[in-house]
Amino acid sequence: STLRFQKALQSFNAASDSFKTSLRKKISRQARLVNQDITEEQIEEIVESADPTAFMQQALMIPDAMIDRVVEIEKKHQGILNIEKGVKELRELWGQLGALIDEQQEQLDHIENNVEQTLHYVQKGQNELRKAKKSQEKARKMTLCIICIVF
């Protein structure tokens, strides 16, 4: 159990050292972006400080106007993200609208087909009525001829 505790402690120390190293590299990169003339001692002070951001601002002498500009840029970035979110929602709505249009188009096609069939049946019905009228007229003539022959 002591051996396991020692291994866990060594693992923790290694992870802590790795984290500090990566943090030091990250802060060094950020500091050099703002001030290319920063010294390693200043970077070390920033890493060891309780509030690296405030310390960096003070150590690098970042002007308030630059901080205000960064805040303004962050706000604009947030606005752009909101616009992007709105565009995504709009794209989803267009997709839903397209699906509804497709669904309604199928219904319209079905209605159009029914109307065409109805027109065809009405035309056939008219033809049948004409034939029936001709047959009726022939039947009357025949009846009239039969009556004339009989009397």
C-alpha positions as CSV (number, residue, x, y, z in Angstrom):
1,S,0.0,0.0,0.0
2,T,2.9,2.3,0.7
3,L,4.4,1.4,-2.7
4,R,1.1,2.2,-4.4
5,F,0.9,5.5,-2.6
6,Q,4.5,6.4,-3.7
7,K,3.7,5.5,-7.3
8,A,0.5,7.6,-7.1
9,L,2.5,10.5,-5.6
10,Q,5.2,10.2,-8.4
11,S,2.5,10.1,-11.0
12,F,0.9,13.2,-9.5
13,N,4.2,15.0,-9.4
14,A,4.9,14.1,-13.0
15,A,1.5,15.3,-14.1
16,S,1.9,18.5,-12.2
17,D,5.3,19.1,-13.7
18,S,3.9,18.4,-17.2
19,F,1.0,20.9,-16.5
20,K,3.4,23.6,-15.3
21,T,5.6,23.1,-18.4
22,S,2.7,23.4,-20.8
23,L,1.3,26.4,-18.9
24,R,4.7,28.0,-19.0
25,K,4.9,27.5,-22.8
26,K,1.4,28.8,-23.3
27,I,1.9,31.9,-21.2
28,S,5.3,32.5,-22.9
29,R,3.6,32.3,-26.3
30,Q,0.9,34.7,-25.3
31,A,3.3,37.1,-23.6
32,R,5.6,37.1,-26.7
33,L,2.6,37.9,-28.9
34,V,1.9,41.0,-26.9
35,N,5.5,42.0,-26.1
36,Q,8.3,40.5,-28.0
37,D,10.9,41.9,-25.7
38,I,9.7,40.2,-22.5
39,T,12.4,38.4,-20.5
40,E,12.3,34.8,-19.2
41,E,12.3,36.2,-15.6
42,Q,9.1,38.2,-16.4
43,I,7.5,35.1,-17.9
44,E,8.5,33.1,-14.8
45,E,7.0,35.8,-12.5
46,I,3.7,35.6,-14.5
47,V,3.6,31.8,-14.3
48,E,4.2,31.8,-10.5
49,S,1.7,34.6,-9.8
50,A,-1.7,33.9,-8.3
51,D,-3.5,35.8,-11.0
52,P,-1.5,35.5,-14.3
53,T,-3.9,37.6,-16.3
54,A,-3.7,40.7,-14.0
55,F,0.0,40.2,-13.6
56,M,0.5,39.9,-17.3
57,Q,-1.4,43.1,-17.9
58,Q,0.7,44.9,-15.3
59,A,4.1,43.3,-16.3
60,L,3.5,43.8,-20.0
61,M,2.0,47.2,-19.5
62,I,-1.0,46.5,-21.7
63,P,-2.8,49.8,-22.2
64,D,-6.4,50.0,-21.1
65,A,-7.4,51.0,-24.7
66,M,-6.0,47.6,-25.9
67,I,-8.0,45.8,-23.2
68,D,-11.1,47.7,-24.2
69,R,-10.4,46.8,-27.8
70,V,-10.1,43.1,-26.9
71,V,-13.4,43.3,-25.0
72,E,-15.0,44.9,-28.1
73,I,-13.6,42.2,-30.4
74,E,-14.9,39.5,-28.0
75,K,-18.3,41.1,-28.1
76,K,-18.2,41.2,-31.9
77,H,-17.1,37.6,-32.0
78,Q,-20.1,36.7,-29.7
79,G,-22.4,38.6,-32.1
80,I,-20.9,36.7,-35.1
81,L,-21.5,33.4,-33.2
82,N,-25.1,34.5,-32.6
83,I,-25.6,35.3,-36.3
84,E,-24.1,31.9,-37.2
85,K,-26.6,30.2,-34.8
86,G,-29.4,32.2,-36.4
87,V,-28.3,31.1,-39.8
88,K,-28.2,27.5,-38.7
89,E,-31.7,27.8,-37.3
90,L,-32.9,29.4,-40.6
91,R,-31.3,26.6,-42.6
92,E,-33.2,24.1,-40.5
93,L,-36.5,26.0,-41.0
94,W,-35.8,26.0,-44.8
95,G,-35.2,22.3,-44.7
96,Q,-38.5,21.8,-42.8
97,L,-40.3,24.1,-45.3
98,G,-38.8,22.1,-48.2
99,A,-40.1,18.8,-46.7
100,L,-43.6,20.3,-46.2
101,I,-43.6,21.6,-49.8
102,D,-42.5,18.1,-51.1
103,E,-45.3,16.5,-49.0
104,Q,-47.9,18.9,-50.3
105,Q,-46.6,18.5,-53.9
106,E,-47.4,14.8,-53.6
107,Q,-50.9,15.6,-52.5
108,L,-51.3,18.2,-55.3
109,D,-50.1,15.6,-57.8
110,H,-52.7,13.1,-56.5
111,I,-55.4,15.7,-56.8
112,E,-54.3,16.6,-60.3
113,N,-54.4,12.9,-61.3
114,N,-57.9,12.6,-59.8
115,V,-59.1,15.6,-61.8
116,E,-57.7,14.2,-65.0
117,Q,-59.4,10.9,-64.4
118,T,-62.6,12.7,-63.7
119,L,-62.4,14.6,-66.9
120,H,-61.7,11.4,-68.8
121,Y,-64.8,9.7,-67.2
122,V,-67.0,12.7,-68.0
123,Q,-65.9,12.6,-71.6
124,K,-66.6,8.9,-71.8
125,G,-70.0,9.5,-70.1
126,Q,-70.9,12.2,-72.7
127,N,-70.0,9.8,-75.5
128,E,-72.1,7.1,-74.0
129,L,-75.0,9.6,-73.7
130,R,-74.7,10.5,-77.4
131,K,-74.8,6.8,-78.3
132,A,-77.8,6.3,-76.1
133,K,-79.6,9.2,-77.7
134,K,-78.9,7.8,-81.2
135,S,-80.1,4.4,-80.1
136,Q,-83.2,5.9,-78.6
137,E,-83.9,7.8,-81.9
138,K,-83.4,4.7,-83.9
139,A,-85.7,2.8,-81.6
140,R,-88.4,5.5,-82.0
141,K,-88.0,5.3,-85.8
142,M,-88.3,1.6,-85.7
143,T,-91.4,1.7,-83.5
144,L,-92.9,4.3,-85.8
145,C,-92.2,2.1,-88.8
146,I,-93.7,-1.0,-87.1
147,I,-96.8,1.0,-86.2
148,C,-97.1,2.2,-89.8
149,I,-96.8,-1.3,-91.1
150,V,-99.3,-2.8,-88.7
151,F,-102.0,-0.2,-89.4
